């Protein structure tokens, strides 16, 4: 259990956003209310993948769209299981890019099992990542939750939010 304290992983999700901007543009802005909305959508996404992640140690990427009238629509690519996660991820990105063209769609997101590597996790750590695209900000927002599975329970680290250039 000491290992978890050292790495900051706990049973409870912590709403701590370490925002890093990539690229040379330091004028990238996202409001606290936008961060709160993305965090809430991330929690909904965790609920979608949590059981599979605990049982199998991973999950297939899925996506969703979120409309201006707050409707949440799951997009699960139902092709053969033999397709790699990378191919499913790319196919979902294309589907969501088309969804994004719809005027009623506010946010699209791809949820995938990834690795987070930063100062806190220099050797990398498994995470649940959410790649958000919104009409309210110009760049992608990558919201990652470091995770560890212990005794059939999903444990979380601090949320890391990164802004990525399109």
N, C-alpha and C positions, 0 to 999 in steps of 0.2 A: 504494500500500500504506500510505502514511502516514495516509490517511483512515481506514483500518480501525483503526489503533492509536489514533487520536484518539477514535473512537467506541467503542472497546472491543470490536470485532467480531473474532472469530478463527475458525479452523477447528475448534477444540475447544469442546465444550459446557462451560461453567463452571457449577458448582453454587454459585451465589451467589444467595441469596434476599433481595431487598429487599422487606420486607413493609410495605405501606401499608394502613391501615384506612380505609375510607370510612364516613361516617355518624358519628353522635355517640356511639355505644357504643364505648368504649375497652376494654371487658372481653372483646372477641373474642379467643379463644385457639385456637391450633393448635399441636400438639406438634411437636418436631423429627422424630419418627418418622412423623407424618402428612405433614409436608412431604417427607420422604424418599420415602415411598410415592407421593405425587403426582408427584414428580420422576421416579421410575422409570416410572410410567405415562405421563408426558409423553414420555419417551425412546421408549417403545413406539409412541406416537402419531406421533412424528416419523418413525419408520421407515415408517409407513403412508402418509405424504403426501410424503415427501422426493423420490421419483423424479418424481412428477407436478409438484411445485413447481419442480424444476430444469428439466424439459422445457417446461412451459407458463407458468411464472412465477406460477402460482396453483393452487389446488385447490378442489374442491367440499367444503363442510363434511361431516364424517362424525362419528359418535358411537360410543361404546362403553359397555358396562356391565361392572362388575367385581364379582364375587360374593364372599360371605364365605368361600367355599372356594377363592378365588384364580383363578376361571375368568374369562377375558377374552372378551367377546362383541362383535364388531364390528357396528355398525348403520350401514349405508350406504343412504341414501334413494335408491332407483333409479327415480325419476320422470324424465320427459323432461328432456333437457339444456337445454331452453329456459327452465326455471325459474331465477329469479335465486338467487344464493347466500343472500340474505336470506330468501327463502321456504323454501329447503331448510333453513336454520338453524332457523327457527321450527318447521317440521314435525318436525325432529329433536328439538328441545326438548320438544315434546308427546309424542313417542314415548318419550323418556327419562324424562319425568315419570311416564308410566304404568309403565315398567320399575321406577322407583324405589319404587313401591308394593309390589313383590314383596319379601317379607321376606328372601329370600336375597341380594338385591342390596345391596352395600355402598357403591358409588360409581358415579355416571354422569358422562359427560363429552361435551361437544360440542367438536370440534376445527375451528377455522376460521382462515382467512388474514385478518389484521387489520392495524391500524396502532397502534403504541404511541407515545404522546406523553407525555413527562415531562421532568424537568429535564435528563436526559442526552440526550434526543431531542426538543428543543423544537419542531422542525418536523415531527415524526412520522417513524416508521420502520416498514417492513413487519415483520410478526411472525407467528409461528405461535402462536395462542392456544388455551388449554385451559380451558373453563369447567366446573369440577368441582362436583358436588353430592354430599354424603355424609351419612350418618346419624350420623356422628361429630362433625360441626360444623354449626352452625345456618345459616351463611351460605354463599354461593357463594365459591369460590376461583378466581380467574382467574390462570392461570400463563402468562406470555407470554415467548417467546424472540425477541428482535429478530434479524432475518435479513438477509442480503444474498447475492445470487447473483453469483459472479464466475468467469468461465472454466469454467462448468459445475459449479462447486463451491458447496455451501451453507455459508455462514459464519454464525456465531452470536455474538450479544452476550450480556451478562449476563442471567440469568433474572430476571424481575420477577414477584413474587407479590403479588396484591392481594386483599383480602377485600371482597366486595360484598354488600350487604344484599339479601335475597330480596324 
